Amino acid sequence: MAKFAPPEPQEFVIAFGVEAAVTGDTQFTIDFSEVVDDCLEFSYDVLGGSVAVTWSPARTGPTFTIFREGATLLRIIDEYGSSKIMIDFSTDDTVGAMETQIFPHIVISDRTLLR
């Protein structure tokens, strides 16, 4: 498995205005609820190479949760009109990418291909 390369935690503050909280030895959680209308939490484990996203669009309504292992690269893309988190994945059997757009509105997409 390739080593997981996330950005420095401070980069989340710069791009999104929220801090990455340390929730374990190599685990971080970012609660975007402070800056978006919905309940959105993003977490990752550097050593484990895993990523989880939990989203409740109406704060009290249904919840969408996705968990992926085999993360190799986590990037923050902060462009004009759009700010998002991109994660690349690679396992023995699959390769893929997950995109979580934070601004201007939340959009989550996940693509996985078999090798």
C-alpha positions as CSV (number, residue, x, y, z in Angstrom):
1,M,0.0,0.0,0.0
2,A,1.3,3.5,-0.9
3,K,1.9,5.9,1.9
4,F,-1.1,8.3,2.5
5,A,-0.1,12.0,1.9
6,P,-2.6,14.5,3.4
7,P,-2.1,18.3,3.6
8,E,-0.9,20.0,6.8
9,P,-3.9,20.5,9.2
10,Q,-3.4,24.3,9.0
11,E,-4.4,24.1,5.3
12,F,-8.0,23.3,6.2
13,V,-8.1,26.6,8.2
14,I,-6.8,28.5,5.2
15,A,-9.1,27.0,2.7
16,F,-12.3,26.4,4.7
17,G,-12.0,28.4,7.9
18,V,-12.2,25.3,10.1
19,E,-9.6,23.4,12.1
20,A,-8.7,19.8,11.8
21,A,-9.1,18.4,15.3
22,V,-6.7,15.6,16.4
23,T,-8.9,12.7,17.4
24,G,-6.2,10.0,17.8
25,D,-2.5,9.4,17.3
26,T,-2.8,9.8,13.5
27,Q,-6.5,10.6,13.1
28,F,-8.0,14.0,12.3
29,T,-11.6,15.2,12.1
30,I,-12.9,18.3,10.5
31,D,-16.4,19.5,11.4
32,F,-17.7,21.8,8.6
33,S,-21.0,22.5,10.4
34,E,-19.5,25.8,11.5
35,V,-19.2,27.1,7.9
36,V,-22.1,25.3,6.0
37,D,-25.8,25.0,6.7
38,D,-25.7,21.2,6.7
39,C,-24.1,18.8,9.2
40,L,-20.8,17.6,7.5
41,E,-17.9,15.8,9.1
42,F,-14.8,14.7,7.3
43,S,-12.2,12.5,9.0
44,Y,-9.0,10.7,8.0
45,D,-6.4,8.4,9.5
46,V,-2.9,9.1,8.2
47,L,-1.4,5.8,9.3
48,G,-4.4,3.7,8.4
49,G,-5.0,5.4,5.0
50,S,-8.7,5.7,5.6
51,V,-11.2,8.5,5.0
52,A,-14.8,8.9,6.2
53,V,-17.5,11.5,5.3
54,T,-20.8,11.9,7.1
55,W,-23.4,14.4,5.7
56,S,-26.9,15.2,7.0
57,P,-28.3,17.7,4.5
58,A,-31.2,18.8,6.7
59,R,-29.3,18.5,10.1
60,T,-32.2,16.4,11.4
61,G,-32.9,14.3,8.3
62,P,-31.3,11.2,6.7
63,T,-27.5,10.8,6.9
64,F,-25.2,9.8,4.1
65,T,-21.9,8.1,5.3
66,I,-19.1,6.8,3.2
67,F,-15.9,5.2,4.3
68,R,-12.9,4.4,2.1
69,E,-9.6,2.6,2.7
70,G,-6.4,2.7,0.7
71,A,-6.2,6.5,0.5
72,T,-2.9,7.6,-1.1
73,L,-3.4,11.4,-1.6
74,L,-5.6,14.0,0.0
75,R,-5.6,17.5,-1.7
76,I,-7.5,20.7,-1.0
77,I,-8.6,22.3,-4.2
78,D,-9.4,26.0,-3.6
79,E,-10.4,27.6,-7.0
80,Y,-12.5,30.5,-7.9
81,G,-16.1,29.7,-7.0
82,S,-15.3,26.2,-5.6
83,S,-13.5,24.7,-2.6
84,K,-13.2,20.9,-2.3
85,I,-11.3,18.0,-0.9
86,M,-10.0,15.4,-3.4
87,I,-8.9,12.0,-2.2
88,D,-7.2,9.4,-4.4
89,F,-7.4,5.7,-3.5
90,S,-5.6,2.6,-4.5
91,T,-5.9,-1.0,-3.2
92,D,-4.9,-4.3,-4.6
93,D,-8.3,-4.6,-6.3
94,T,-9.5,-1.1,-6.9
95,V,-8.4,2.4,-7.8
96,G,-10.6,5.5,-7.4
97,A,-11.2,9.1,-6.2
98,M,-13.6,10.8,-3.9
99,E,-14.5,14.5,-4.2
100,T,-16.2,16.4,-1.4
101,Q,-17.1,19.9,-2.5
102,I,-17.7,22.2,0.5
103,F,-18.3,25.6,-1.2
104,P,-20.4,27.0,-2.7
105,H,-22.6,24.0,-1.8
106,I,-22.0,20.4,-0.7
107,V,-21.5,17.8,-3.4
108,I,-20.0,14.4,-2.8
109,S,-18.9,12.1,-5.6
110,D,-17.0,8.8,-5.5
111,R,-15.6,6.8,-8.4
112,T,-14.2,3.3,-8.0
113,L,-12.8,1.1,-10.8
114,L,-11.7,-2.5,-10.5
115,R,-8.1,-3.2,-11.5
